[in-house]
Amino acid sequence: MNIDLILQNILNPPILFFLLGMLAVFFKSELTIPQPLPKLFSLYLLIAIGLHGGYELSHSGINTYIFTALFLAILMAIIVPIYSYFILRIKLDSYNAIAIAATYGSISAVTFITGVTYLQTIGVEYGGYMVAGMALMESPAIVVGLVFAALFSKDSADKDNSQDKKKTDWKEIFREAFLNPSVFLLVGALIIGIVTGQKGWDSMEPLFGTLFKGMLAFFLLDMGLIAAKRIYELKKVGLFLIIFAIAMPIFNASVGILLGYFFELTKGDTLLLALLSGSASYIAVPAAMRLSVPEANPGLYLPLSLAVTFPFNISLGIPLYYYFITILWG
């Protein structure tokens, strides 16, 4: 593999700020981000990527190619948690296998955004409609997790005794799956971008275009601080899960790359599909799993997604997947 691809990604300022955040924890610096600001950074990034995606979609419209790309995104969001569950059952009980499988079946918006920044840096085009794919991939894994929780629940008697409570929980969980804040804001910004088109993007570009990389650097600095703190929890999860947290993203991304190649997606769109397939949720799905599978241990699925898979994907995963793509595409 060409080392230049890795260096080009790691030496990107936002990635370096992520590493700086991790170093601050390792060296016991008192560096912190005031608590309201990380949420503002998250909102900014979701609005920015949604608006730009909607603007791009307003130009291209919906055609067979775009429909195919979105279909592949949904397909990956459904099948990844299914086969991940059966792999995890080799070592884990059903509850923890469901929670981790759902976590890896969903997506990380920040990983996607970092991939977009990488493509812009190396001058490779991608379609703004992939933002719609990201939004569509957020919820299916939660739904699969709900179905598996119902199918593989061991305590049927307890289910019967708390039937009313379960009904209430299901309503709340489905609300979380389809109306959680990140999905709602992303889809809303996408629609606004479609409706306002070129004129709307021109008016918003100074804030949501020019300043994008700077805000991403702030966000990744905070993510570095959080990820480094989670690393200390990895000793609880065991070697099997740590290997899973690296091997599964590579496998899932490879499946996404092969689908992109078979269905003749562009290199940029295939990389984003691979990143979405290989990423893991650390916000929406963990919140839903706390409601739907309270028996699962958050000390397993949160450190894996945030302290192993996320750093791997944004530092080594992106150039690794793109290297595979360049080989296939020639």
C-alpha positions in Angstrom: 0.0 0.0 0.0 1.2 3.5 -0.9 2.3 5.1 2.4 1.5 8.5 0.8 -2.2 7.8 1.1 -1.9 7.2 4.8 0.3 10.3 5.4 -2.0 12.5 3.3 -4.9 11.5 5.6 -3.1 11.6 8.9 -1.4 14.9 8.1 -4.8 16.5 7.4 -5.3 19.2 10.1 -8.6 17.9 11.5 -7.1 14.4 12.0 -4.1 15.9 13.7 -6.4 17.7 16.1 -8.1 14.4 16.9 -4.6 12.9 17.7 -3.8 16.0 19.8 -6.9 15.4 21.9 -5.9 11.9 22.5 -2.4 13.0 23.5 -3.8 15.5 25.9 -5.4 12.7 27.9 -2.4 10.4 27.7 -0.1 13.1 29.0 -2.7 14.1 31.6 -3.1 17.6 30.3 -6.1 19.6 31.7 -7.2 20.5 28.2 -11.1 20.5 28.0 -13.8 21.8 25.7 -16.5 23.7 27.5 -19.6 21.4 27.6 -22.1 23.3 25.5 -19.7 23.7 22.6 -19.3 20.0 21.5 -23.1 19.9 20.9 -22.9 23.1 18.8 -20.1 21.5 16.7 -22.3 18.4 16.2 -25.2 20.5 15.1 -23.0 22.6 12.8 -21.5 19.6 11.0 -24.9 17.9 10.5 -26.4 21.1 9.1 -23.4 21.7 6.9 -23.3 18.2 5.4 -27.0 18.1 5.0 -27.3 21.5 3.3 -24.5 20.7 0.8 -25.9 17.3 0.1 -29.3 18.8 -0.6 -27.7 21.5 -2.9 -25.9 18.7 -4.8 -29.1 16.7 -5.0 -31.1 19.6 -6.4 -28.7 19.7 -9.4 -28.6 16.0 -10.1 -32.1 14.9 -9.3 -33.0 11.2 -8.8 -32.0 8.9 -11.5 -31.2 5.2 -11.8 -27.6 5.6 -10.6 -28.6 7.6 -7.5 -31.4 5.1 -6.7 -28.9 2.3 -6.9 -26.4 4.0 -4.6 -29.1 4.6 -2.0 -30.4 1.1 -2.3 -27.0 -0.3 -1.7 -26.7 1.9 1.4 -29.9 0.6 2.8 -29.0 -3.0 2.0 -25.7 -2.7 3.9 -27.5 -1.2 6.9 -29.8 -4.2 7.0 -27.4 -7.1 6.4 -24.4 -5.9 8.5 -26.2 -6.2 11.9 -27.6 -9.6 10.9 -24.4 -11.4 10.1 -22.5 -9.4 12.9 -24.9 -10.9 15.4 -24.2 -14.5 14.5 -20.4 -13.8 14.6 -20.7 -12.2 18.0 -22.7 -15.1 19.4 -19.6 -17.2 19.2 -18.4 -15.5 22.3 -21.2 -13.4 23.7 -24.7 -13.8 25.1 -27.6 -12.8 23.0 -28.2 -9.4 24.6 -24.7 -8.1 24.2 -24.4 -9.6 20.7 -27.6 -7.7 19.7 -26.4 -4.4 21.0 -22.9 -4.6 19.4 -24.3 -5.9 16.1 -26.7 -2.9 16.0 -23.9 -0.5 16.8 -21.8 -1.8 13.9 -24.8 -1.9 11.6 -25.5 1.8 12.0 -23.2 4.6 10.9 -20.9 7.4 12.2 -21.7 10.7 10.7 -18.3 12.1 11.7 -16.5 9.3 9.9 -18.5 10.1 6.8 -17.7 13.8 7.1 -14.0 13.0 7.5 -14.2 10.8 4.4 -15.8 13.7 2.5 -12.9 16.0 3.6 -10.4 13.4 2.5 -12.0 13.2 -1.0 -11.9 17.0 -1.3 -8.2 17.0 -0.3 -7.2 14.5 -3.0 -9.5 16.0 -5.6 -11.9 13.1 -6.1 -15.5 13.9 -6.9 -18.4 12.4 -5.0 -22.2 12.8 -5.1 -24.1 14.9 -2.5 -26.8 12.3 -2.6 -24.6 10.1 -0.5 -25.7 12.3 2.4 -29.2 10.9 1.9 -27.7 7.4 2.0 -26.1 8.3 5.4 -29.5 9.4 6.7 -31.2 6.2 5.5 -28.6 4.0 7.1 -29.0 5.4 10.6 -32.2 3.6 11.6 -32.3 0.1 10.0 -29.8 -1.4 12.4 -31.9 -0.3 15.4 -35.0 -1.9 13.8 -33.0 -5.2 13.2 -31.8 -5.0 16.8 -35.5 -4.7 18.0 -36.5 -7.7 15.9 -33.6 -9.8 17.2 -34.4 -8.8 20.8 -37.9 -10.1 20.3 -36.8 -13.3 18.5 -33.9 -14.3 20.8 -35.2 -13.1 24.1 -34.7 -15.8 26.7 -37.2 -14.7 29.3 -40.5 -15.2 27.6 -42.3 -15.3 31.0 -40.9 -11.9 31.9 -42.0 -10.6 28.6 -45.6 -11.7 29.2 -45.6 -10.2 32.7 -44.5 -6.8 31.4 -46.4 -6.7 28.1 -47.8 -3.2 28.6 -44.3 -1.9 29.5 -42.9 -3.5 26.4 -45.5 -1.8 24.2 -44.6 1.6 25.6 -40.9 0.8 25.1 -41.4 -0.2 21.5 -43.1 3.1 20.7 -40.3 5.0 22.3 -37.6 2.9 20.6 -39.1 3.4 17.1 -39.4 7.1 17.8 -35.7 7.1 18.7 -34.9 5.1 15.5 -36.6 7.4 13.1 -36.8 10.7 14.9 -33.6 10.9 16.8 -32.1 14.4 16.7 -29.2 13.6 14.3 -31.4 11.9 11.7 -34.1 14.6 12.0 -31.6 17.5 11.6 -29.7 15.8 8.8 -32.8 15.0 6.8 -34.2 18.5 7.5 -31.1 20.2 6.3 -31.0 18.0 3.2 -34.6 19.0 2.3 -33.8 22.7 2.9 -30.8 22.3 0.6 -32.9 20.7 -2.1 -35.7 23.3 -1.9 -33.3 26.4 -1.9 -30.8 25.0 -4.4 -28.0 27.2 -5.8 -29.4 30.4 -4.3 -29.7 29.0 -0.9 -26.3 27.4 -0.8 -24.6 30.6 -2.1 -26.1 32.5 0.9 -25.1 29.9 3.4 -21.7 28.9 2.0 -19.6 31.4 3.9 -20.7 29.8 7.2 -21.3 26.2 6.2 -18.7 25.8 3.5 -15.7 28.1 4.2 -15.6 27.4 7.9 -16.3 23.7 7.6 -12.8 22.3 8.2 -12.2 24.6 11.1 -15.3 23.4 12.9 -14.5 19.8 12.1 -11.1 20.3 13.7 -12.8 21.6 16.9 -15.1 18.6 16.9 -12.4 16.0 16.3 -10.3 17.6 19.1 -13.2 16.9 21.5 -13.7 13.4 20.0 -10.0 12.7 20.6 -10.4 13.6 24.3 -13.4 11.4 24.6 -11.9 8.4 22.7 -8.7 8.5 24.7 -10.7 8.3 28.0 -12.6 5.3 26.6 -9.4 3.5 25.8 -8.9 2.7 29.4 -12.2 0.7 29.4 -10.9 -1.7 26.7 -9.3 -4.0 29.2 -12.9 -5.0 30.2 -14.0 -6.1 26.7 -11.4 -8.9 25.8 -9.2 -9.6 22.9 -12.0 -11.1 20.8 -14.0 -7.9 20.8 -11.0 -5.7 20.1 -10.2 -7.8 17.0 -13.8 -7.7 16.0 -13.8 -3.8 16.3 -11.0 -3.7 13.7 -11.7 -6.7 11.5 -15.4 -6.1 11.1 -15.1 -2.6 9.7 -12.6 -3.8 7.2 -14.8 -6.7 6.2 -18.0 -4.5 6.0 -16.1 -1.8 4.0 -14.8 -4.5 1.6 -18.3 -5.7 1.0 -19.4 -2.1 0.3 -16.5 -1.7 -2.1 -17.3 -4.9 -4.0 -20.9 -3.8 -4.3 -19.8 -0.4 -5.6 -17.6 -2.0 -8.1 -20.2 -4.5 -9.3 -22.9 -1.7 -9.6 -20.4 0.7 -11.2 -20.4 3.5 -8.7 -17.8 6.1 -8.9 -14.6 5.9 -6.8 -15.7 8.8 -4.5 -19.2 7.3 -4.0 -17.8 3.9 -3.3 -15.4 5.2 -0.7 -18.3 6.9 1.1 -20.4 3.7 0.9 -17.5 1.7 2.3 -17.0 4.2 5.2 -20.7 4.1 6.0 -20.7 0.3 5.9 -17.5 0.1 8.0 -18.3 2.7 10.6 -20.1 2.2 14.0 -22.6 4.4 15.8 -21.6 5.9 19.2 -24.7 8.1 19.6 -28.0 7.1 18.2 -27.7 3.3 18.5 -26.3 3.2 22.0 -29.1 5.5 23.1 -31.7 3.1 21.6 -30.0 0.0 22.9 -30.2 1.4 26.5 -34.0 1.4 26.0 -34.5 -1.8 24.0 -31.8 -4.1 25.4 -31.1 -2.9 28.9 -29.5 -6.3 29.7 -26.6 -5.4 27.4 -23.5 -3.8 28.9 -22.7 -0.3 27.5 -19.2 -0.9 28.8 -18.8 -3.2 25.8 -20.3 -1.5 22.8 -19.4 2.1 23.6 -15.6 1.7 24.0 -15.4 -0.6 21.0 -17.1 1.9 18.6 -15.6 5.1 20.0 -12.1 4.0 21.2 -11.2 1.4 18.5 -13.3 1.6 15.3 -13.7 5.4 15.1 -9.9 6.2 15.5 -9.0 3.3 13.1 -11.4 4.4 10.4 -10.5 8.1 10.3 -6.7 7.5 10.5 -6.0 4.3 8.7 -9.3 3.0 7.4 -10.0 5.8 4.9 -6.7 5.5 3.0 -6.9 1.7 3.2 -10.3 1.5 1.7 -9.4 4.0 -1.0 -6.3 2.0 -1.8 -8.5 -1.1 -2.4 -10.8 1.0 -4.6 -7.9 2.3 -6.7 -6.8 -1.3 -7.3 -10.2 -2.4 -8.4 -11.0 0.6 -10.6 -7.5 0.5 -12.1 
